Amino acid sequence: MRETQHIKPMSRHNGLALTVAGLILMPVVLAVGYWLDGQARLVLVFLFLACMIMSILGALKLREPRYSFSLSAEHLHFHHKIGGWSLHWSNIIRIDQARLHSGLNLEELPYIGIKIRDYDELLPLMTPRMVVHLLTEQRPLLAMALRHGAISRYELQEWLVEDSHYRSSKGQDYQGLAAMLGHRMTHLRDLYGYDLLIHESSLDRDAPEFVTLLRSYLNP
């Protein structure tokens, strides 16, 4: 049986260092500025603002969950500050790095793709806030498909606001946000071959290495 692993996302990296460095440098800049005049002081104002932005960025990084993924023998869990989702390994068909046809070539995308066997094991468990986040986060994927000619502009406009009624392959009816996510996953599967796509910023290593790790749990 595989041991449970917790993945720390790259998006959290250096959060504490940025916050502390910004907080330390701001009073230093103010102290130096006290003894300067004219244009030199104006430069220090910009430096002070840069330090403030550094602290804010660090604080935002620290607000992210400590872990982005938890991998257990039974489930794949995804964690986000507004919610998350969980899939049993038996409900996952395939995991790989997402790719998109660009002319005669396949372009690798900075996303990990997960193809799901049964939507009914996922949709009822999704919180409204998490669904809204996913629908918003995945919009660039639709725009990317348009740029590569995979969909038309009309389809893009239709899919940006998904239908609020969805029936799964097993005949389960969904309304509202859950239905919109069901349609979105169907469209992503048509475009990329996967239902859920996770940006590489949630990983702790290169996408190919992370795919290998997930596959070791999927096919022990």
C-alpha positions as CSV (number, residue, x, y, z in Angstrom):
1,M,0.0,0.0,0.0
2,R,1.3,3.4,-1.0
3,E,2.0,5.9,1.8
4,T,0.0,9.1,2.0
5,Q,1.9,12.1,0.5
6,H,1.1,15.8,0.8
7,I,2.2,18.1,-2.0
8,K,3.3,21.7,-1.2
9,P,2.5,23.9,-4.2
10,M,5.1,26.1,-5.9
11,S,2.7,29.0,-5.6
12,R,3.5,29.1,-1.8
13,H,7.2,29.1,-2.3
14,N,9.1,32.1,-0.8
15,G,5.9,33.5,0.7
16,L,7.5,34.0,4.2
17,A,10.7,35.3,2.8
18,L,8.9,38.0,0.7
19,T,6.8,39.0,3.6
20,V,9.6,39.4,6.0
21,A,12.0,41.1,3.5
22,G,9.3,43.6,2.6
23,L,8.5,44.4,6.3
24,I,12.2,44.8,7.1
25,L,13.0,47.0,4.1
26,M,10.1,49.4,4.4
27,P,11.4,51.1,7.7
28,V,14.9,51.0,6.4
29,V,13.8,52.9,3.2
30,L,11.9,55.4,5.4
31,A,14.9,56.0,7.6
32,V,17.2,56.6,4.6
33,G,14.6,58.9,3.0
34,Y,14.6,61.1,6.1
35,W,18.1,62.3,5.4
36,L,17.6,62.8,1.6
37,D,16.1,65.6,-0.4
38,G,14.6,66.1,-3.9
39,Q,14.8,63.5,-6.6
40,A,16.6,61.0,-4.4
41,R,13.7,61.0,-2.0
42,L,11.3,60.4,-5.0
43,V,13.3,57.2,-5.8
44,L,13.0,56.0,-2.3
45,V,9.2,56.5,-2.5
46,F,9.2,54.0,-5.4
47,L,11.4,51.7,-3.4
48,F,9.1,51.9,-0.5
49,L,6.1,51.0,-2.7
50,A,8.1,48.1,-4.1
51,C,8.7,46.8,-0.6
52,M,5.1,47.1,0.2
53,I,4.1,45.2,-2.9
54,M,6.6,42.5,-1.9
55,S,5.0,42.1,1.5
56,I,1.5,41.9,0.0
57,L,2.6,39.3,-2.5
58,G,4.2,37.3,0.2
59,A,1.1,37.5,2.4
60,L,-1.1,36.3,-0.5
61,K,1.2,33.3,-1.0
62,L,1.0,32.4,2.6
63,R,-2.8,32.5,2.4
64,E,-2.7,29.6,0.0
65,P,-3.3,26.1,1.5
66,R,-0.2,24.5,2.9
67,Y,-0.9,21.5,0.6
68,S,-2.4,21.5,-2.8
69,F,-2.7,17.7,-3.1
70,S,-2.9,14.7,-0.8
71,L,-2.3,11.3,-2.3
72,S,-3.5,8.3,-0.4
73,A,-3.9,4.7,-1.3
74,E,-7.6,5.2,-2.0
75,H,-8.1,8.9,-3.1
76,L,-6.6,11.9,-4.9
77,H,-7.5,15.0,-2.9
78,F,-7.1,18.6,-4.3
79,H,-7.0,21.4,-1.7
80,H,-7.8,25.1,-2.3
81,K,-8.4,28.0,0.0
82,I,-12.1,28.1,-1.0
83,G,-12.7,24.3,-1.1
84,G,-11.4,21.3,-3.0
85,W,-12.4,18.0,-4.5
86,S,-11.7,14.3,-4.1
87,L,-11.6,11.4,-6.6
88,H,-11.2,7.7,-5.9
89,W,-8.4,6.3,-8.0
90,S,-10.8,3.8,-9.5
91,N,-12.8,6.8,-11.0
92,I,-9.7,8.1,-12.9
93,I,-9.2,6.8,-16.4
94,R,-6.0,8.6,-17.4
95,I,-3.6,11.2,-16.1
96,D,-1.1,13.1,-18.3
97,Q,0.2,16.5,-19.2
98,A,-2.3,18.3,-21.4
99,R,-1.5,19.0,-25.0
100,L,-3.1,20.9,-27.9
101,H,-2.6,20.5,-31.6
102,S,-0.7,23.4,-33.1
103,G,-0.5,22.8,-36.8
104,L,1.1,19.4,-37.3
105,N,2.6,19.5,-33.8
106,L,1.4,18.9,-30.3
107,E,2.1,21.7,-27.9
108,E,2.6,20.8,-24.3
109,L,0.5,23.0,-21.9
110,P,1.3,24.0,-18.3
111,Y,-1.6,21.8,-17.0
112,I,-2.0,18.3,-15.7
113,G,-5.1,16.6,-17.2
114,I,-7.3,14.1,-15.4
115,K,-9.9,12.1,-17.3
116,I,-12.8,10.9,-15.1
117,R,-14.9,7.8,-15.4
118,D,-18.1,8.9,-13.6
119,Y,-19.1,12.6,-13.2
120,D,-21.7,11.5,-10.6
121,E,-19.0,10.8,-8.1
122,L,-17.7,14.3,-8.3
123,L,-20.4,16.9,-9.2
124,P,-22.6,16.4,-6.0
125,L,-19.6,17.0,-3.8
126,M,-18.5,20.3,-5.3
127,T,-19.2,23.4,-3.4
128,P,-20.6,26.4,-5.3
129,R,-17.6,28.5,-4.6
130,M,-15.3,25.8,-5.9
131,V,-17.3,25.4,-9.0
132,V,-17.2,29.2,-9.7
133,H,-13.5,29.1,-9.2
134,L,-13.0,26.2,-11.7
135,L,-15.3,27.8,-14.3
136,T,-13.3,31.1,-14.0
137,E,-9.9,29.5,-13.9
138,Q,-10.6,27.4,-17.0
139,R,-11.6,30.3,-19.3
140,P,-8.0,30.7,-20.6
141,L,-8.1,27.1,-21.8
142,L,-11.2,28.0,-23.9
143,A,-9.4,31.1,-25.3
144,M,-6.3,29.0,-26.0
145,A,-8.5,26.6,-28.0
146,L,-9.8,29.5,-30.0
147,R,-6.4,30.8,-30.8
148,H,-5.4,27.3,-32.1
149,G,-8.5,27.0,-34.2
150,A,-10.0,24.1,-32.1
151,I,-13.3,26.0,-31.6
152,S,-15.0,28.9,-33.3
153,R,-15.6,32.3,-31.7
154,Y,-19.4,31.5,-31.5
155,E,-18.6,28.3,-29.5
156,L,-16.3,30.2,-27.2
157,Q,-19.1,32.7,-26.5
158,E,-21.5,29.9,-25.8
159,W,-19.2,28.0,-23.6
160,L,-18.1,30.9,-21.4
161,V,-21.6,30.8,-19.9
162,E,-22.5,27.1,-19.7
163,D,-26.0,25.7,-19.8
164,S,-27.6,25.5,-16.3
165,H,-29.1,22.0,-17.0
166,Y,-27.0,18.9,-17.4
167,R,-27.8,15.2,-17.5
168,S,-24.9,12.8,-16.8
169,S,-24.2,9.6,-18.8
170,K,-26.1,7.7,-16.0
171,G,-29.2,9.9,-16.3
172,Q,-28.6,12.0,-13.2
173,D,-29.9,15.5,-13.7
174,Y,-28.1,18.6,-12.4
175,Q,-29.1,22.2,-12.2
176,G,-27.3,25.5,-11.7
177,L,-23.5,25.6,-11.1
178,A,-23.1,21.8,-10.9
179,A,-24.7,21.6,-14.3
180,M,-22.4,24.3,-15.7
181,L,-19.4,22.4,-14.4
182,G,-20.7,19.2,-16.0
183,H,-20.9,20.9,-19.4
184,R,-17.5,22.6,-19.0
185,M,-15.8,19.2,-18.2
186,T,-17.5,17.7,-21.3
187,H,-16.1,20.6,-23.4
188,L,-12.6,20.3,-22.0
189,R,-12.7,16.5,-22.7
190,D,-13.6,17.3,-26.3
191,L,-10.8,19.8,-26.6
192,Y,-8.0,18.3,-24.5
193,G,-9.1,14.8,-23.7
194,Y,-9.4,15.5,-20.0
195,D,-12.2,16.7,-17.6
196,L,-10.1,18.4,-15.0
197,L,-7.0,20.5,-15.8
198,I,-4.8,21.7,-12.9
199,H,-2.2,24.4,-13.5
200,E,1.4,23.5,-12.8
201,S,1.6,26.3,-10.1
202,S,-0.2,23.8,-7.9
203,L,2.5,21.2,-8.3
204,D,5.8,20.8,-6.4
205,R,7.9,19.6,-9.4
206,D,7.9,19.5,-13.2
207,A,4.7,18.4,-14.8
208,P,6.1,15.1,-16.3
209,E,7.5,14.1,-12.9
210,F,4.2,14.8,-11.2
211,V,2.4,12.8,-13.8
212,T,4.7,9.9,-13.0
213,L,4.0,10.3,-9.3
214,L,0.2,10.3,-9.8
215,R,0.4,7.3,-12.1
216,S,2.3,5.3,-9.4
217,Y,-0.9,5.6,-7.3
218,L,-3.3,5.1,-10.1
219,N,-1.5,1.9,-11.2
220,P,0.3,0.6,-8.1
